[in-house]
Amino acid sequence: MKKFGIIVVIALIHFALSVSIVAITVSIASTLSPGHVQPSLGLSALVLATKILHFPIISQALFSRHWFPGSWIYIPTFINSLLWGAGICALPYICRKLKKKKTDGKRKH
């Protein structure tokens, strides 16, 4: 149960970052002049961060607004955040397994 709590906390942090980065990116992009062809380095970094945070479920763009009207669009965003939380919590386990496999492989040679 403790691990699930950690996953939820990580998911909530990820969710807050995911939602706020979209607002920040849109806000900065809308202040640029329409004739500005090449985005600044800062805006490019924000767009990249947005893509990373919304991977693997690109919730804001992937789903039709008819499926998730209004604030319901945050459901797939939170599911994505839960996936991130579970993945981050699984990293130490995966690293231990890979390290053990690597050391076992060296002993056999």
N, C-alpha and C positions, 0 to 999 in steps of 0.2 A: 504494500500500500504506500510505503514511503517513496518508492521509485515512481509510482503514478503521480504522486504529489510533485515530485521534481519535474516530471514531464509536463505537467500542467503549468507549473511556474515558468519553465522555459518557453512553453507555447504561448503563454500570456505576454511575455516579454517580446517574443518574435511577432506576435499579432500586433502589439502596439507599434513596433518598428515598421512592420509591413504597411499598416494603415497610415502612419504619419509620413513615411517616405513618399508615398503616392501624392499626398497633399502638398508636401514640400516641392517635389519635382514638378507638379502641375503649376504651382504658384510661381516658381522661378521661370519655367518655360513660357508662361503667359506674359511675364514682364519683358521678355525679349522682344525686340522690334520684329515685325513681320519680314522685313528685308534681310534680317540677320540669317545668313545661309548656314554657317558652321556653328554648331553649339559650342559653348565654352567648355573648358576642361572640367569645371565644377559640375555643370549640367550633365556632361557625359558620365561622370563618376556617379551622380545620383541615378541616372537611368540604369547604369550597370548594377548598382546596389539594389534597385527596384527589381530588376530581372532575377538577381540572385535570391533575394528574399521571397519572391513569389514562385520560385522553382520548387517542386515539380508541378504544382497546380497554379496555373496563371489565372487566378480566380477573377480578377477584375475584367480581364479581356476575353477569357475563354468561354464564359457562360453568358447566355442570353439574359438580358435584364428582365425578360418575361418569366424566366425560371425563378429568379431571385429578385423580386421587385423591392425597391426601397432599401432598407437596411438589411434585408435578408441576404444580400450579396456577401455579407461578412461570414456566413456559414461556411462556404468553401475556403475562405481565407483562414478561418480558425481551424478547419480540418487540415489545411496545409501547415499551419503552425504546430498542430499536434504531431504531424509527420516529422517536422523538424525536431521537436522535443524528443520524440522517440528515437530518432536517428542520432541525436547528440548523446542521449543516454546510452545508446548501444555502442558508441565508439570505443569506450574503454574495454568492453567485452571483446569486440572485434579485434582491437589492437593486441590484447592478450593472446587471443587465438592465433593471430598471425605471427606474433613473436614466438609462441610455443612451437608452431609449425616450422618456423625458420630454425630454431635451435635444435629441434628434432631432426631436421634435414641435415644439419651440420654433423650431428653425432653419427649418422649412418655412413658417412663418407670416410 
